[in-house]
Amino acid sequence: MTASDTLDARPDPRLRERINDLSIKVVRLASLTTDAVGAGTQAFVEGDLDEADRVVADDDAVDALRHEVEDECLALLGRPGLAPADLRFVSTAMRVAHELERSADLMVNVAKTTWRLYPHPLDATSRHIVERLGRQAAVQIRVAINAFADRDPSWAAALADMDETIDELEKSLFRHILSVDSRAADDAMLVRAVQLALVARHYERIGDHTVTIAEQVGFVATGQHTARRRR
């Protein structure tokens, strides 16, 4: 906590309640996003078109909640009396809501790919890697949002390390796709390979969004922006 953060020694209890409610809404948004990751992954690996449709339809609730969070953030930023740390928290909540909503959108893309690949099932290796990508993405969302809710910046470095797992899984799927003899592949097989590669990239982007959330937590806690670690 910086010295300026102590200026507001007696915050308005109604303002404190609204900030707490805002945090709860962001956590709810993270829960919806995590649900989308689980359902979208299952729909894709199972080739379940009905489940894929549900993931797409449920994204409306994600969008609505994101807009609700943004509206509340703007209302709070327009009020006087916010302590510096609370200003940072509210502005960061808006950014976190964006990262979560984009992650849910990426899972909508995964769900829609279920239709593009239908009725061709995934091979065992591709299915295994995609299932692992889904589990890892969900774990990282939970870790990132816990860091946000607790305002605990210590998770930023941990999430950067965790994100390397998604990166390696993405590379594994790429290697598997490229191992197929292109001379024996028809045009439809090549199109399916491209779609599968895009799915891997969607999960990789979700991992990046979780790292961004953790980095924003560091800003809330310290007032300083942390440069992303370069590999």
C-alpha positions in Angstrom: 0.0 0.0 0.0 1.3 3.4 -0.9 1.2 6.5 1.4 -1.6 8.0 -0.7 -3.7 5.0 -0.2 -4.2 6.0 3.5 -5.7 9.3 2.8 -9.3 8.0 3.0 -9.3 6.8 6.5 -13.1 6.6 6.8 -14.5 5.4 3.5 -18.2 5.7 2.9 -19.7 2.3 3.9 -22.1 2.5 1.0 -19.3 3.0 -1.4 -17.4 0.1 0.2 -20.5 -2.1 -0.2 -20.7 -1.2 -3.9 -17.0 -2.0 -4.5 -17.5 -5.4 -2.7 -20.6 -6.1 -4.9 -18.5 -5.2 -8.0 -15.9 -7.7 -7.0 -18.6 -10.4 -6.6 -20.0 -9.6 -10.1 -16.5 -10.0 -11.6 -16.2 -13.4 -9.8 -19.6 -14.4 -11.2 -18.4 -13.4 -14.6 -15.3 -15.6 -14.1 -17.5 -18.5 -13.1 -19.6 -18.2 -16.3 -16.4 -18.1 -18.3 -15.0 -21.2 -16.6 -18.3 -22.9 -17.3 -18.0 -21.9 -21.0 -14.5 -23.5 -21.1 -15.7 -26.7 -19.6 -18.9 -27.0 -21.7 -17.2 -25.8 -24.9 -14.4 -28.3 -24.5 -16.8 -31.2 -23.9 -18.9 -30.2 -26.9 -15.9 -30.1 -29.1 -14.2 -33.4 -28.1 -17.6 -35.2 -28.1 -18.9 -33.7 -31.3 -22.0 -32.7 -29.4 -23.8 -30.2 -31.5 -26.6 -29.5 -28.9 -24.0 -28.7 -26.3 -22.1 -26.5 -28.7 -25.4 -24.6 -29.4 -25.8 -24.1 -25.6 -22.4 -22.6 -25.3 -23.1 -20.1 -28.0 -26.5 -19.2 -26.5 -25.1 -18.9 -22.9 -22.6 -16.3 -24.1 -25.5 -13.7 -24.0 -25.4 -14.0 -20.2 -21.6 -13.4 -20.2 -22.0 -10.3 -22.4 -24.8 -8.9 -20.2 -22.9 -9.4 -17.0 -19.8 -7.8 -18.6 -21.9 -4.7 -19.5 -23.3 -4.6 -16.0 -19.8 -4.6 -14.6 -18.6 -1.9 -16.9 -21.7 0.3 -16.1 -21.0 -0.1 -12.4 -17.3 0.7 -12.9 -18.1 3.9 -14.8 -20.6 4.9 -12.1 -18.1 4.4 -9.3 -15.3 6.2 -11.2 -17.6 9.2 -11.4 -18.1 9.4 -7.6 -15.8 11.5 -5.4 -14.1 10.0 -2.3 -12.6 6.9 -3.8 -9.2 6.1 -2.3 -6.4 5.6 -4.8 -6.3 1.8 -4.2 -10.1 1.7 -4.9 -9.7 3.7 -8.0 -7.2 1.2 -9.3 -9.4 -1.7 -8.3 -12.4 -0.3 -10.1 -10.5 0.6 -13.2 -8.9 -2.8 -13.2 -12.3 -4.6 -12.7 -13.3 -3.1 -16.0 -10.2 -4.5 -17.7 -10.6 -7.9 -16.0 -14.2 -8.1 -17.2 -13.0 -7.5 -20.7 -10.4 -10.3 -20.5 -13.0 -12.7 -19.2 -15.6 -11.8 -21.8 -13.0 -12.3 -24.6 -12.1 -15.7 -23.1 -15.7 -16.7 -23.3 -15.9 -15.5 -26.8 -12.9 -17.7 -27.7 -14.9 -20.7 -26.3 -17.8 -19.7 -28.5 -15.4 -20.0 -31.4 -14.4 -23.5 -30.2 -18.0 -24.5 -29.9 -18.7 -23.3 -33.4 -15.8 -25.4 -34.7 -17.7 -28.5 -33.5 -20.1 -27.8 -36.3 -17.3 -27.3 -38.8 -15.8 -30.6 -38.1 -19.0 -32.6 -37.8 -19.4 -35.5 -38.4 -15.7 -36.4 -38.3 -14.6 -37.4 -34.7 -11.3 -36.3 -33.3 -8.5 -38.8 -33.3 -7.4 -40.0 -29.8 -4.3 -37.9 -29.6 -6.0 -34.7 -30.6 -8.9 -35.4 -28.2 -6.5 -35.9 -25.3 -4.5 -32.7 -26.0 -7.7 -30.6 -26.3 -9.1 -32.0 -23.1 -5.9 -31.0 -21.3 -6.0 -27.6 -22.9 -9.5 -27.2 -21.5 -8.6 -28.3 -18.0 -5.5 -26.0 -17.9 -7.4 -23.0 -19.2 -10.1 -23.5 -16.5 -7.5 -23.8 -13.8 -5.8 -20.6 -14.9 -9.0 -18.7 -14.9 -9.8 -19.8 -11.3 -6.3 -18.9 -10.2 -6.4 -15.5 -11.9 -9.8 -14.5 -10.5 -8.8 -15.7 -7.0 -5.8 -13.4 -7.2 -8.1 -10.5 -8.3 -10.7 -11.1 -5.5 -8.0 -11.3 -2.9 -5.9 -8.5 -4.4 -2.9 -10.9 -4.2 -0.2 -10.0 -6.8 1.9 -13.0 -5.8 0.0 -15.2 -8.3 1.2 -13.2 -11.3 4.5 -15.0 -11.6 2.9 -18.3 -10.9 0.3 -17.8 -13.7 3.1 -16.9 -16.1 4.7 -20.2 -15.3 1.4 -22.1 -15.6 0.8 -20.5 -18.9 3.8 -22.2 -20.3 1.8 -25.5 -20.0 -0.8 -24.2 -22.4 1.9 -23.0 -24.8 3.5 -26.5 -24.7 0.2 -28.2 -25.3 -0.6 -25.9 -28.2 2.8 -26.8 -29.7 2.1 -30.5 -29.1 -1.1 -30.3 -31.0 0.6 -28.4 -33.9 3.3 -31.1 -34.0 0.6 -33.8 -34.1 -1.2 -32.1 -36.9 1.9 -31.6 -38.9 2.9 -35.3 -38.4 0.0 -36.4 -40.7 1.3 -37.2 -44.2 0.0 -34.3 -46.3 0.4 -36.4 -49.4 -2.3 -38.8 -48.1 -4.6 -35.9 -47.0 -7.5 -34.7 -49.1 -8.7 -31.1 -49.1 -11.3 -31.9 -46.3 -8.6 -33.3 -44.1 -6.4 -30.3 -44.6 -9.4 -28.0 -43.7 -10.0 -30.0 -40.5 -6.3 -29.7 -39.6 -6.5 -25.9 -40.0 -9.6 -25.8 -37.8 -8.0 -27.9 -35.1 -4.9 -25.6 -35.1 -7.2 -22.6 -34.6 -8.8 -24.3 -31.7 -5.4 -24.7 -30.1 -4.7 -21.1 -30.6 -8.0 -20.1 -28.9 -7.0 -21.9 -25.8 -3.5 -20.3 -25.9 -5.2 -16.9 -26.1 -7.3 -17.7 -23.1 -4.1 -18.5 -21.2 -2.8 -15.1 -22.2 -5.9 -13.4 -20.9 -5.4 -15.0 -17.4 -1.8 -13.8 -17.3 -3.0 -10.3 -18.1 -5.6 -10.5 -15.2 -2.9 -11.5 -12.8 -0.7 -8.6 -14.0 -3.5 -6.2 -13.4 -3.8 -7.4 -9.8 -0.2 -6.3 -9.3 -1.2 -2.8 -10.4 -4.1 -2.7 -7.9 -1.9 -3.8 -5.0 1.2 -1.6 -5.7 0.1 1.2 -8.1 2.9 0.1 -10.5 2.6 -1.7 -13.8 4.7 -4.9 -14.0 6.3 -5.7 -17.3 5.4 -9.1 -18.7 8.2 -11.5 -18.3 9.9 -12.4 -21.6 10.8 -16.1 -22.3 
